Amino acid sequence: MATKEGTAAGSAVNTKYEPKKAEFDRRTHEIQTLSDQLKKGSATMSDEAKDKLARDIDAKTKSLQRDTQDTSTDYEEEMSKVYQSLGNKMLEIIQQYSYQNGYAVVLDVSNQQTPVIWAAPSANIIADIVRLYDQAHPGLAAPAAPAKPAPPKAITPGTVKKQ
């Protein structure tokens, strides 16, 4: 996702779901307003009015939860497709880079369950791979985003051992 194409694809998916997020925020606020109304007016409302308001709150809450879950599932599926597409292209770049630079193994140490205990920071090839990926797939650049701090070099994906 650090590539230009990955950044653009991630931004596109996030942009697509921003209206849903805004709708969910609005609906959450509406439910909170009704809940406040029920709390403040419970002493002066009839039992029938309180029951109706409580049912409305419950129905709106359940509907919001269902819609939020459905949207979350859709979002995760779209992001999974993006990761898969980028991952396939990335594997080609890593394979080419490895052959050209004489690497026998490239290890992904981003997972904490990896058996790699330590790796020299000089063995990290992430920057090279991202640069090569962007050269090979330049078509989908995203607007410049603020730089994020680099992860610790000893435990980053792409750490390698030379043959």
ABEGO torsion letter per residue (X at the ends): XABAAAAAAAAAAAAAAAAAAAAAAAAAAAAAAAAAAAAAAAAABBAAAAAAAAAAAAAAAAAAAAAAAAAAAAAAAAAAAAAAAAAAAAAAAAAAAAAAAGBABBBBAABAABABABBBAAABAAAAAAAAAAAABAABBBBBBBBBBBBBAABBBGBBBBX
